[in-house]
């Protein structure tokens, strides 16, 4: 017989309970904010003993780090499901998915009301998508003549980073009357980023297929990396863990 307070020995049950705890943490942090959400609160909301949470995560910060990793995985899964086939579509889907997820949005803008000290500790972690994978992706687009030759690789990354974070972060500091609706904001962001570094004209069928394949490969790569990081946070096998 399992001892009282120990996580269930069945890995599937243990994983289910971990996600239930994360669901409770997400609900509370969005309601009260990170600084006001205690382990006691999360345990009560999830219907588990306080000690059970510490058997999954040693600290409160570790619990919420797992929560943010899960949010990132789910965000990437949403984007990949839309099968963006171009840089413009990728920018649009990534920004739209981020805006649909309150925790990702709060992390992006450094919202201290929601994330409290986590906003200071993890500000910019939405940029945790592996840089090397994105560089490889842009390199594939460059080979297909899809990117402007008068922009260096460093300049392209700087431009896209400024466009994405400039558009999204600006919304959090502008007065309500000056804000653009999210759906229109996504369109403007994607159009600006694409025009800034992409060539004009329509690619050949072969190039279009190669660009679409490179876009999907990039998303699969970053989602796999995010899945592995989440698996570590959940105490599972990084080679098997997958969140849908």
Number of C-alpha atoms within 10 A of each C-alpha: 3 8 7 9 13 15 19 15 9 9 12 11 12 18 19 13 20 24 18 18 23 21 15 18 24 20 13 19 21 16 12 13 18 23 14 14 16 15 17 14 15 25 19 14 16 20 13 16 16 17 16 17 25 15 12 20 19 11 13 16 13 15 22 20 17 22 23 21 23 23 21 25 23 20 23 23 18 17 23 20 11 11 16 20 17 21 24 18 20 22 23 25 24 19 25 19 20 24 19 12 14 15 20 20 19 22 22 22 19 23 19 16 16 22 24 16 17 18 20 13 11 16 17 14 16 17 11 11 17 14 12 9 15 17 16 13 19 22 16 18 22 17 12 16 15 23 24 15 12 9 14 12 16 9 12 20 17 11 17 19 14 13 21 19 17 12 19 21 16 12 18 16 11 11 9 9 6 9 13 14 9 15 12 9 18 24 17 16 21 24 17 18 21 23 13 16 22 19 15 12 7 9 14 10 9 10 16 17 14 18 24 19 16 21 24 20 15 20 23 15 15 19 23 19 16 23 24 21 17 26 22 13 21 23 15 17 12 18 10 9 17 17 12 8
